[in-house]
Amino acid sequence: MKYVLIILAIAIFASNASFAQDKPKDKAAFEVHKSEFWDTIKKSNDDFIKKQEKPEKKSFKVDLSGYKFPKKIDEFERCWYNAPVSQGNTGTCWCYSGTSFLESEIYRITKQEIKISEMFTVYWEYVEKARRFVRERGNSVFSEGSQQGGVLRQWKEYGCVPYSDYTGLKSGQTFNDHTKMVGEMTNYLQTVKTQNSWNEETILATIKSILNFYLGVPPSEITFNSKKMTPKEFCTNVAKINTDDYVDIYSMMEKPYWEKCEYEVPDNWWKSANYYNVPLDDFMDALKSAIKANYTITIGGDVSEAGYDSHAKVGMIPTFDIPSEYIDENARQFRFSNQTTTDDHGIHIVGYKVIDGKYWFLIKDSGSGSKNVEPKGYYFYHEDYVKLKMTTYLVHKDAVSSLIKKFK
C-alpha cells in the first residue's frame, strides 16, 4: 500500500508539472492610471464652481485709443544689445537687466557680442545673502530681489561666464523656476535662526548643496576661444569690465542732494550707501545725454500704474493721475514716501525717440508681461513715466561725469 501511495503522488506531481509548463505565464507592465469617468465628474464640478465664482477682477487702466506712441523697435535710435530673454518664474529681474546692461558694455568697450550667464551671478548672490544672514544673526534680507549693482558686486568677487557654460537649467527645462529652491533655502535659514545655530561653514555648505541641486555646480574654470581661464580672468581679460567704473544715480528729496546716500529698500540688502543723489532735472538730463551718447542704462522702479500696459507695450502717466507739467521732485517724493512708488522691477534702456519734443525710451525687459505680444521683450516708456516712477539707474561713470564732478 505504501508503494501505491508513492506512485500515485509521483503521478499527481508529474501531471501538475506538465500542466504548469503548458499554461502561459501572466506578464505585467507599467501604465498611466486612467479614470475617464472620474475625469468627467471632476471637470463637471470644476466648471460648476467657476460659474459660482465672482467675475474676474478688472484693473483700472488708461484708455490708449488715439494716443500717439511708438509701435515698433526700429522707430528708435538704438544702441547694441543682446536679444531679450525671459527670467522665467524667478524674481531676478535685477540680474537679467544688470547682465543685459553689462553685455552692452562689453560690446561698447570690446565690440564682442557675448551672452553672459545670469544664473552664475544669481548663484553667488544667494551664497553672499546667506553669509550676511548668518553674520547678522538673521537680521538681513534673504529673498529673490536685489539691485543691479549686485551684479557688479558678484562679478568683482566671483567673475562671470558665458551663458553656454552655465544656464542654471536642468535637462529638458526651458525656463528657470526658483519657487522650490528659494522656499527650501528660506525655510532652512529660518530653522537656523530658530535654533540659534550659526555655524557659517555648515550653513553655506547647505545653501550651496540646494543651489547645486536646482541650478547645477557653477564652473571654476571655463574654456573661451580655446583658452582655459577662471571666471574672474574671463571678466577682467575678455569682458574687460572694471566693476568700479559704474555708478548708481538716485533722486529723492528725503536725502541731501549732491551727497551719496543709502537707497533704503529691501532689495538693497547689503545697504549700499553709494547712490549719488541729484535733483530730478539733473537726473533726467544726464539720462538723456547718456543714451544719446550711445551708453545704455539699467534702471529700476515701479511698474504697477494705470498708464502701464503690457499689450500696448507702453509706460506713460495719464493726466487723471498727474498732468505732465506738475511732475516734479515733490510729486516724485510724495509717491515714494506713501509707497505708491515702490522698487518693483529692473529693466534696461537701449534706445530713444523724440515725439513732439518728448523722449520715449526703448526698454528691454525680461519680465513675462513684455512677451505677451510683439515686439516681444520690449516696452516703450514716456519720459514722464521715468521722471515720476523710476527711482534709480546704473550707468558707466563716463556717461555722467558732469554729475560726478559735483560731488565732494
Steps between C-alpha positions, in 0.01 A plus 500: 500500500787733583647456153160562338471839676851599395429412138172695515672808643765489230232479237310799642823706521591411144151594385515840678849565363381431152200730551725778631720475197208518260326801663645840384631735771335837559708810439481853651571846363510855630209711378374851564193482722180587316161578644297654223173528684667653807656756265149576370370549855794726595468716188125537554550606861784739411287663232213536747725660763636747247146610419438572870816708538497877488580660164868546431630821657584768247792742521453875465703594193539802276315490168778526241278520194607797290814547708816568303777264602767280332399161362825344373855477627649617169343842561766558767862606495651186651822393669630144466344239729437128506151374417251501790480184711251384762574488872247217527332451837765680702531831681834578340419795273788684671745244358341476154494876455844547654651223289337635184648841579849355549470298178445832322798642686717207389401577141555874541846443646623197301253454208445139613145361490489267800197358682583486872353257755253662738480191723872496575454841662175397670671195651767706672254772596307243705819377661592855604146570621521190719842605628366840607189336651730292721729786597207724590326217686196498276455878483574521128265458205510162324274510194511487121530875457810716472635806319681507166809603694491150646613369164813715521566388859495133403700553179766676707517210746429197281527616137255400228465231232328466161144370508604181320721409796226531762127521422357402839254273317447128543487272196174563314419816698421808291446772762660555838267440794637582845183447704605178675866598520434830676243335725750237614776752567265737685354224717847370582627844605194560714568169674859611558371823652247321721762258628757778539753279321737732315778282360583695186696224326223243549225742399670615181577139407129418534394803297745400228368144498147631438622733224705218346194276483278757328750703295801272467854548628646826362824460304829595662668497159378550144644483150448805282653530153705186575650653815436376853427764760319565825174700506689794651759485221219491244339809655825696512684386188221415256192699605732778620249624755645715777228473763614824664411701186124497562284727712144500635309826446212581734258791545289543814438804717522298824880500481730800431573560134861478383583246767528123480237315702341165572205391286272374776309212342511128590668408170803706599561218749870583550401862580719670242539872572660577162196644323567845353199712596434779249211739425236357269578722201866396521391136535301521175745716304790266575293196399403655166857607433629150574267319260566759229873438545449125439514393864223264609356529850347247736220652700260397777173611649124450500306320223152475654324807367180579311717625212698175477367262235675178396296456182551854374862471627463846656602665825352851526341731759132582430375849576245360746799393710704819464543738202847507348573857608445405867747212505784626717713389795208558739265272307777243470588506870132494603445171316817344638417607855144366491626185326295533183841508334688186597812319386316248281707419198832542321523560125751618238478819290646426155366779278303823471266694274370859519131563423362854528802605704465216753729199538380144469741233624533152352495257791637147486317291760536141628157490669216285367272797425742626238457179301121496470497659155745615234755646520576250776735604778448876469313799643482863394532742795405865475748730673230604750474139613872484568495840667219412740533125557859382438707542815862419405723417206842343455734628229867530411656790690628662179142546381415714804836658570350848525287381792775309676729804498256689720531251786750563778 
